[in-house]
Amino acid sequence: MKRFGGIAIAILLFFLPSCKKIEVENSGNQQENFEALWNILNDNYCYFEEKNIDWDAIKIEYQSRLNAKKLTTLQFFDLLSDMIRELKDGHCNLISFFDRGNYTWTNPNGEESLDPALRKIYLGDKYRVSHGMIYTKIKSSLAIDDGNKDIGYIIYPSFMNSLGEMQFLSIYFSDCKGVIIDLRGNGGGLVTNSDMLLSYFLSQKRLVGYTKYKKSNKRGDYSDPRPQYVSPYGHNAFWTDIPIVVLQDAGSYSATNDFLYKAVYEENITTVGLRSGGGAGLPAMAELPNGWRVRYSTAAGLDRKFLSHEQGIEPEVRMSLSGAKDRDDIIEKGIEIIYSKWNL
C-alpha cells in the first residue's frame, strides 16, 4: 500500500506545476475583440442619446488602458466589463464561461426600502403560496387591538415565475378592503408575465406603451414607435374595482419596471416606495470573435405618453423605511392609502 501511495503522490506532483500555466480561457486577439465589442454597442445600443453618453470618448479612454500593459485573460474581461458598465444599464453585460459582468444601480441617497425581517412581521408563519406568489391577509402593525386582517398582501419576488391563481386570490381576498402587491426587489423576468398581471387590472383592451427599434447602425436612427396593447384576462370586477397598492424600489427592474410604467395609469392602482431601477430596453445578444457574448439594449420601451423610463419611474407616493424595528413604513403607507379610499 505504501508503494502505491508513493506512486500516486508522484503522479500528482508531476501534474501540479502545469496547472499554473493554464489560462481560464483564451481571450484571443485582444485588440480585435475590443474593437468588436465597441462596434457592436456603437451600432446597436439604443440609449446613447437619452443618457448623454460619449461612446467615442469612452473608446479612447479604454483603448489607452488596453495599451498600457499586457493583460491576462481575466484582466481583459474586467476591462471590457468596465467599459460596458459606463452604459449604466443592467441589460448590458459581458458573458464568458468563467464570469458574467454586471451593473447594479444603487440609490444615491442611501435610502432603505426593503428589510426582509420587517416584511416577515406582516407575512407571519402561516402564509400561502400560489405558483410564484406568496400571499396572506394582514393588518397594520400599529393597530392597538387584534383587529381584522382586512388587507390582502401579495409578494411577487420575480417575473421569471408564473403568477398565482388570480381568480382564486380574488375569492380569498373578497372580504378585504384592498390588496398590496409587493414588487420590491423584483429584478424582472418575463414581460409576458408582466403583461399578464396587468391584464387583471383592465376592463377593456388598453394601449399601454410603445416600442421603438434601431433601424440602422447610425446612432439615433429609430423606427416609428410601435404601439403595444394589453387586453383584459376575462373580466373580474374584484381586481378592477378594489384599491390596489403596488410597492416598488430600486430593485424593481426590467419587467417589473415595465409593469410599473404601464400600471400607473390605472385609476385603482397607487404606487408607493422609491424610484424603480429602470431597465426599459429590450435586450439582444451578440458574440465576440473569441466566443464571449455581449448582451445589450437594442429596442426602447416608452409609456403611452411616449415617455422613457429606462432610468426608472418615480412612485406616486414616495416613501422609505424610517429605521423602525417594529414596522415596515412602506407597507403601512399602503394600508393607510387603502383605508383612505374606503373613507372617501
Summary of the structure (lengths in Angstrom):
residues: 344
radius of gyration: 25.0
end to end distance: 86.9
largest distance: 89.1
contacts: 1062
relative contact order: 0.16
helix: 34%
strand: 21%
